[in-house]
Amino acid sequence: MWQQIEITLKSKARGFHLITQEIEQALYQHNQISTLKAGLLHIFIKHSSASITINENADPTVRADMESHFNHFVPERANYYLHTYEGDDDMPAHIKASTLGSSVTIPITNGELNMGIWQGIYLGEHRNSASGRSLVLTISGE
């Protein structure tokens, strides 16, 4: 069985945001995974200045530290950036998105996402001002 839905997340401030509940709500609303014994959920973000990753879901300081680290690791206004037409945050956002990635795959077991107890799905919003982000959720399984 293969199914696919596309969702749009509401605009979020720059930083790292837990979106696990939004993903699960979309899946259960469309009754996509409840009958699967074993499968996979693939999440793909259709943007080049935001990312998807999995990390700590309990302590919000992890998300703050991720934002601080990536801002230090990939600074704005580096004198070697050529792609600066859309603002100081644009090229760093592309680099951060490529570093973290545009997709994740999560196992589905007995109708539920099978992640570790302290794991959550993050949206890395790397722009100061961004509209809602579109995600493609592809489900496969039996």
N, C-alpha and C positions, 0 to 999 in steps of 0.2 A: 504494500500500500504506500502510495506517495500522495502527499497533500501539501499545498502551499497557500499561505496567506501573507498579505502585506499589511503592516500597521504603521501608523505615524505616531511617534511620541510627541508629547507637548514640548514646547521650547523649554530649555533648561539653561541655567547660568553656566558659565565656564567652570569646569571642574569635573570630578568623577561622581557619578550618580548611580545608586542601586536601581536597577530596572527589572529585577527578577519578578516582582509581583505584577508589573505591567505585562510582561511576557506570559506569565502563567494565566492571567485573566484573559488575555487574547486567545490563548490555546483552549481554555475551558469554555469560554464564550462560544467559540466555534466548534466545540466538542471534538477537538482534533486528536487528543492523546489518551483520553480516558479508557478506551478499549484496547490499547496496545499493551501486549505482554512484554515485548522487547522492541526497541527502536532507537532512533536518533533524531534529535532536533538540531538543525543547522540554522544559525542566525547570521544574517549578512546585513551590514549597514551600507546603504546606497549613497555614501558621502565620502569625500576625500579629506575632510578636516575634522572628523570625529572617529572614534574607535569603539570596539566592543572587546571586553576582556572579562575574565573571571578572577575574583579575589575575595578577600575578607569581607564578610557581610555583617559583622556585629559591631565593631568599633569604628565610629565615623572618623576617628583621627587617621585611620589608614587611608581613607579617601583624600583627606586634607594633605597628608604626607605625600601621596602619589602626585597630587597637583603641584605641590611645592618642589618635589624632586624633578618632575618633568619640565617645570618652568626654569629650573636651574640647569638641567641637562640640555635643554633646547631653548636658548634665550631668544628674546625678541630683539629686533634691530641689529642683528649680526651684520657686520659690514660686508660680508661676502654673499648675502642673499641678493639674488636678482629678481625674484618673484615677490614684489612688494606692492603691487597695484591695489590690493584689497585691504591694506592695513598692516600694522606691525604684527598682528597675531596670525596672519594668513600662512606664511611659509612655515613658521613653527608648528602650526596646526597640522599641516601636511606631513611634516616629519614625525610628529607624535603619532598621527594616525597610522603611518607606515610602520613605525616601530612597534606599536601595540597590536595592530592588525584590524582587518575589516570583518572578521567572522570568528565564531566559536561553534563547536559541536558538543552537544551534551547528550549522554545516554538517557533513554526513557525506559523505566522498568515498572511494570505493573501499573501503567497509566499515570506515572509521575516522573518529573525530572529527577534524575539520580545524581545529585551533587552532594558533596561533603557538607556536613552540618554547618560549617563556618564559611561556605562558599556562596557567593552571589554574583549575578551578572551585572557588570558595570557598563554604562555608557560613559565614554571619555569625551566630554564636550570640550573641544580645544579652541573654540572661537569665543570672542567676547560677546558677540551678538549673532545668534543663529536661530533659524526657524526650526520648526519641528523636524525631527530626523526620521527617515523612512527605513524600516527594517523588513527584510524578507525572511519569513519563518518557513522552513521546509522540513516536513516531518516524513520519516520513512520508518516502516516497521510492520510487525504482524501482531 
